[in-house]
Structures are given as C-alpha cells and as structure tokens.
Amino acid sequence: MSTTPTSKALEGEWNGFVFRLATDEDFPKISDLLRDNFFTSEPLTVLWGTSEEYERDVDMMCRAMLGDNLSFLALDAATNEVAGVRLNFHNARESQPAPPTNQNAKRITYLLRLLNEKSQLFDTYKIEEFANLFTTCVHKNYRQRGLVTEIYRRTIALTRERGYFLAMATFTNPFSRAGAAKVGFQELARIPLKGLKDEDGEELAPGASDDFCITQAVYIL
Ligand SMILES: CC(C)(COP(=O)(O)OP(=O)(O)OC[C@H]1O[C@@H](n2cnc3c(N)ncnc32)[C@H](O)[C@@H]1OP(=O)(O)O)[C@@H](O)C(=O)NCCC(=O)NCCS
C-alpha cells in the first residue's frame, strides 16, 4: 500500500507543470534545487555569501519540514524535472526555531524575531498555530512564467484544506512578495535592511540597497 500523501486541493496540472505534495524521498532533489537555484540568487544569501554550514542547516530544516506534509513540488510535466518547491511547516505557539550554528542563520533568526515582535501573530489573531510558509524556490529555467504566483495560490488551497485559519509568509525577494500579493497576501510587518544593526551592534546587511527589506505577510484562510 502506498503511503504517499495526497491533496485534492493542491494536486494537478497547470501550464505544463504538475503539482504534488513533497515526501521525504524528494529531499535529495530539493536539496539539489536549492544549491543550484536558491543559494545563488536569494537576495540575503547573495548579500552575505553562503557556506557549507549554512546550506547544511537549511537542508536540515527542509528535511524536518517535509515531515509536516505541507510542502510541495511543481514538476515539469514533460521531463519530470523539479521546477519549483514550496517549503511549509506547522508553526505552533510553543515551536522554537533551531539554535543558529552559523553567521547567516544567526542573522536570519534575528530578523525573524524582529518581524514576529512587530506582527505578534498569535495574540493579534488569537490563534495557537498557523501554516508557516518558510521559503520557496523556482528553478532558473522556469522563472518569470508565473510559477511562484501559482505556488502561492495552491498554498492557500492546501493550507485551507488542512484546516488552518491563517498562512504566514516571509519574503526577502521582491518577486515572491509580488506573486503572493497578487493572490491576496496582506503585509503585516516590514524591516528595511539598510543601516540595520544586529544584536552585537554590527551592521547586519552592509551594502543593502535603500529598498532591500524583509517582510511578513498573511492570508486569512
Ligand atoms: C523569487 C522567485 C521564487 C520568483 O519565481 P517566479 O516563478 O519567477 O515568479 P513569477 O513568474 O510568479 O513572478 C512574480 C512577479 O515577479 C515578477 N518577476 C519575477 N522575476 C522577475 C525578474 N527577474 N525581473 C522583473 N520582474 C520579475 C513577475 O513579472 C511577476 O510580477 P507580475 O505578476 O506583476 O508580472 C524566483 O526568482 C526564485 O526562486 N528566486 C531565488 C530564491 C528566492 O529568492 N526565493 C524567495 C525567497 S523569499
């Protein structure tokens, strides 16, 4: 008997792509996608650079998220190549982020804390849990075809099917932010990075442009 998870709301074809839930077996493909397409162009990683420790940390987080059965893939319908991934997890009030083990993870943990302090999701919406849309990546060969926008649309359907009241997404990339806004995500918190200091008083994002920011947005399901 197959134990592959399914979702009526998510799965199916769209514009030459096939969507399906991701399983633990997909982890090597997801890790490869991130190495070649995320760490090379996600704005914060581009600014800070990457390291083996950081990429391993992200791998570990992704692997853990797959267990929540909320993450999914978009495959090229013709070749079966992974064109995009959406990594989501179940965020309970008592959930604690893994302690950072490297400089990039430390800075990101700090930024997420600043966003959470601004938005106060649990108290604002009187909830004990929500769907946390951790990150997304579209393969370089499939960008600017509306794929991430469709990924956000299907994330809404999936998280609604799972009974969540709210989905929350964090954005460092203006293009994923634009795709999510198009399907109705509402911005709750924004931190401009230019001149921002970290916990030790050091500039957190030297070289950040005037418009570089990290934002948090929600969709009420
Ligand atoms: C960000 C990313 C997911 C966007 O995926 P995508 O499938 O190319 O995005 P879409 O085609 O759905 O485009 C969304 C919007 O951004 C615009 N856009 C996307 N890429 C663009 C580019 N390079 N230049 C200008 N506009 C762009 C699109 O035109 C669209 O806006 P519109 O609806 O007003 O036309 C992809 O570039 C990526 O994986 N980047 C690296 C990893 C990353 O940064 N992940 C997100 C972290 S928050």
The ligand as a MOL file (V3000), in Angstrom:
LIG
                    3D

  0  0  0     0  0            999 V3000
M  V30 BEGIN CTAB
M  V30 COUNTS 48 50 0 0 0
M  V30 BEGIN ATOM
M  V30 1 C 11.5550 34.7200 -6.3560 0
M  V30 2 C 11.1820 33.5750 -7.2980 0
M  V30 3 C 10.6050 32.4280 -6.4560 0
M  V30 4 C 10.1530 34.0830 -8.2990 0
M  V30 5 O 9.6390 32.9780 -9.0320 0
M  V30 6 P 8.9260 33.1440 -10.4820 0
M  V30 7 O 8.1750 31.9100 -10.7560 0
M  V30 8 O 9.9400 33.5940 -11.4680 0
M  V30 9 O 7.9030 34.3530 -10.1890 0
M  V30 10 P 6.6200 34.7510 -11.0600 0
M  V30 11 O 6.9050 34.4490 -12.5080 0
M  V30 12 O 5.4010 34.1680 -10.4530 0
M  V30 13 O 6.6570 36.3260 -10.8960 0
M  V30 14 C 6.0850 37.0140 -9.7870 0
M  V30 15 C 6.1540 38.5010 -10.1070 0
M  V30 16 O 7.5120 38.9660 -10.0810 0
M  V30 17 C 7.9110 39.4600 -11.3720 0
M  V30 18 N 9.2550 38.9610 -11.6440 0
M  V30 19 C 9.7270 37.7210 -11.4080 0
M  V30 20 N 11.0300 37.6780 -11.7430 0
M  V30 21 C 11.3760 38.8960 -12.2110 0
M  V30 22 C 12.5750 39.4670 -12.7100 0
M  V30 23 N 13.7060 38.7490 -12.7620 0
M  V30 24 N 12.5560 40.7610 -13.0840 0
M  V30 25 C 11.4400 41.5030 -13.0140 0
M  V30 26 N 10.2440 41.0180 -12.5370 0
M  V30 27 C 10.2250 39.7280 -12.1580 0
M  V30 28 C 6.9190 38.8650 -12.3440 0
M  V30 29 O 6.7960 39.6520 -13.5010 0
M  V30 30 C 5.6490 38.8250 -11.5140 0
M  V30 31 O 5.0430 40.1110 -11.4390 0
M  V30 32 P 3.7180 40.4320 -12.2890 0
M  V30 33 O 2.7160 39.3920 -11.8670 0
M  V30 34 O 3.3650 41.8000 -11.8730 0
M  V30 35 O 4.1110 40.2610 -13.7120 0
M  V30 36 C 12.4540 33.0810 -8.0780 0
M  V30 37 O 13.0480 34.1740 -8.7090 0
M  V30 38 C 13.4660 32.4010 -7.1870 0
M  V30 39 O 13.3720 31.2050 -6.9290 0
M  V30 40 N 14.4770 33.1680 -6.6900 0
M  V30 41 C 15.5600 32.6340 -5.8660 0
M  V30 42 C 15.1000 32.1280 -4.4920 0
M  V30 43 C 14.3200 33.1670 -3.7230 0
M  V30 44 O 14.6670 34.3350 -3.6710 0
M  V30 45 N 13.2390 32.6870 -3.1000 0
M  V30 46 C 12.2890 33.5340 -2.3870 0
M  V30 47 C 12.7500 33.9260 -1.0470 0
M  V30 48 S 11.5610 34.9960 -0.2810 0
M  V30 END ATOM
M  V30 BEGIN BOND
M  V30 1 1 1 2
M  V30 2 1 2 3
M  V30 3 1 2 4
M  V30 4 1 2 36
M  V30 5 1 4 5
M  V30 6 1 5 6
M  V30 7 2 6 7
M  V30 8 1 6 8
M  V30 9 1 6 9
M  V30 10 1 9 10
M  V30 11 2 10 11
M  V30 12 1 10 12
M  V30 13 1 10 13
M  V30 14 1 13 14
M  V30 15 1 14 15
M  V30 16 1 15 16
M  V30 17 1 15 30
M  V30 18 1 16 17
M  V30 19 1 17 18
M  V30 20 1 17 28
M  V30 21 1 18 19
M  V30 22 1 18 27
M  V30 23 2 19 20
M  V30 24 1 20 21
M  V30 25 1 21 22
M  V30 26 2 21 27
M  V30 27 1 22 23
M  V30 28 2 22 24
M  V30 29 1 24 25
M  V30 30 2 25 26
M  V30 31 1 26 27
M  V30 32 1 28 29
M  V30 33 1 28 30
M  V30 34 1 30 31
M  V30 35 1 31 32
M  V30 36 2 32 33
M  V30 37 1 32 34
M  V30 38 1 32 35
M  V30 39 1 36 37
M  V30 40 1 36 38
M  V30 41 2 38 39
M  V30 42 1 38 40
M  V30 43 1 40 41
M  V30 44 1 41 42
M  V30 45 1 42 43
M  V30 46 2 43 44
M  V30 47 1 43 45
M  V30 48 1 45 46
M  V30 49 1 46 47
M  V30 50 1 47 48
M  V30 END BOND
M  V30 END CTAB
M  END
